[in-house]
Amino acid sequence: MNCQDHLHRNQDPKQLARRWFLQGCGVGMGALAMAHLTGSPADAADAPSDPLTPRAPHFAPKAKRVIFLFMAGAPSQLELFDNKPQLAKFDGTLPPAELLKDYKTAFINPNSTLLGSRYKFQRFGQSGTELSELLPNLGRIVDDVAIVKTMHTDAFNHAPAQLLMNTGAMQFGRPSMGSWVTYGLGSESHDLPAFVVFSSGKKGPSGGNACWGSGFLPTVYQGVQFRSSGDPVLYLSNPPGADPAIQRDSLDTIRKLNSIRFDATGDPEISTRINSYEMAFRMQTSAPELMDVSKEPQHILDMYGVEPGKPSFAYNCLLARRLAERGVRFTQLFHESWDQHDKLTHDIKENCQDTDKACAALVTDLKQRGMLKDTLVIWGGEFGRTPMVQGSSDGRDHHPNAFTMWMAGGGIQGGVVLGETDDLGFNAVKDRVHVNDLHATILQLLGFDHTRLTYKFQGRPFRLTDVKGEVVRKLLA
C-alpha cells in the first residue's frame, strides 16, 4: 500500500495498514508509558487510529499551515486596491452600453451612473505598490505581500459566493477548504483542533456554518468555532461536582464501548466521536491557556491593537498566531461587515480601522518569529463591488467580475501585483484568477496536486477544485 493512498481514494477504516502495524509494534510500550504520563486513556492502543495523525502531502510543501482572513460581505476593491483615474474622471456618467451586455447585478439597475473612488491612493514599499490611504499598515508590509487584482467568481449573492470561496461549490454539502487541508495533512496539534474558526464584526457569514463544515468528509475534519470571551468552546468546563478523575473514568468507559462498535462497523464517525471526546478533555487545559494573552509582551499587544479581555478582530489575529505556534493546521477568521450598499465612505473607513493594523501585525509577527516562510496568510472576501453607484450617492452593489485578494508567506512571492482590470475596474482583463485557481494554488503551496487530493462520494471522486482550477505560477516564490 502506498503511504499516500489516503489522498486519492477512501480506505476501509477496519483495514490495518502496514505502517500502523509497524508503528504499533515499534513504539507500543513507549506509547503506553506516554499515555500514563499525559493522562491519556490506558487502552489507547486498542482504539481506532487517530484520523488527524500528521501525513505527508504529494510533494515537499512551501507552507505547513494556513491563516485565512475572510472579509465577509465583500470589500470594495475600488476604495482599497484598484485605483482607477478614468472611473473618477467619468464619475456621475452612465457606463458604456456595451460594457453592460448580459451583465447581472444583485439589486441595482446596471444603468446606474459610475462612481469614482471615495479615497486617495499612494505608493508604498520598495515595490511601489499602489494602495488606498485607508491601508497604511498594509503599506508597511506590502513587499511581503502578493496582491491579486483580477479575482473573479461565478456568484453575485453572498451565501453562494461565500460557499464557492470556502468550499469550491455554490451548493451546500461540500467540504470546506480547511476540511480538505486537514483531511490531506492531518494535524500537528495534539491538544487543540486541527481547524479553528473565529467570527467578529456585525454578524456571522451569510453562508453560515457550511463555510467551515466538513460536508461529506468525516466530521472530524470540520472547523471548530471558538468564542472570544468566556469558555472558548461552549460547555468546555466541567459542571459542579465533576472532577477530572470522574471524567477520565467516564471517558474510558465510553471509549471502550465506542471501540467495540467501531470494530463491528468500521464507521469513521465513531472514530470522530472518540477523537472529539478526547480532544475536549485535553482542551480543558490547552484552550484557556491559548486564550490568555495577558502574558504577551505589551509591545505585541500594542502592535495588534489588542485590549486583553475585549473581543475584537485584532484579538482573533493574535490568537491565530498563537494557534499557529501550537501546530493548528488551518485557522480562519471571519469578519462580516463589508456589505456597503450605502454609507460606503464612512463604513469602509471604520472597517479598515478595525482590521488593517491587526492584519499587518499578524504578518509582521509571524515574520519576526521565523514562521511566515511556512505559514500562508490569505486576505479577501467573496466578490467585489460595482463601479456603478447604488443609492443616492454613496454605495456599491455586488460585483463578481473583478475583485482583489492578497496573500503572504508560505511560498508566495512578495511585492507582486498580479493582473489588470479595464479602465473602469469592471472586468478583469489580464492574468484572470478564478476562485478554483486560487484553491489550486493554495493546495500547491501545501504540497498537493489539486487533481489528486480526492474523496470518493456517491460513486465518484470529488475534490476542492471540482473539475477546474489551474495553479497561478506567477504568485509562487
Secondary structure, 3 states (H helix, E strand, C coil): CCCCHHHCCCCCCCCCCHHHHHHHHHHHHHHHHHHHHHCCCCCHHHCCCCCCCCCCCCCCCCCCEEEEEECCCCCCHHHHCCCCHHHHHCCCCCCCHHHHCCCCCCCCCCCCCECCCCCCEEEECCCCEEEECCCHHHHHCHHHEEEEEEEECCCCCHHHHHHHHHHCCCCCCCCCHHHHHHHHHCCCCCCCCCEEEEEEECECCCCHHHHHCCCCCCHHHCCEECCCCCCCCCCCCCCCCCCHHHHHHHHHHHHHHHHHHHHHHCCHHHHHHHHHHHHHHHHHHHHHHHHCCCCCCHHHHHHHCCCCCCCCHHHHHHHHHHHHHCCCCEEEEEEECCCCCCCHHHHHHHHHHHHHHHHHHHHHHHHHCCCHHHEEEEEECCCEEEEEECCCCCCEEEECCCEEEEEECCCECCCEEECEECCCCCCEEECCEEHHHHHHHHHHHCCCCCCCCCEEECCEEECCCCCCCCCCHHHEC
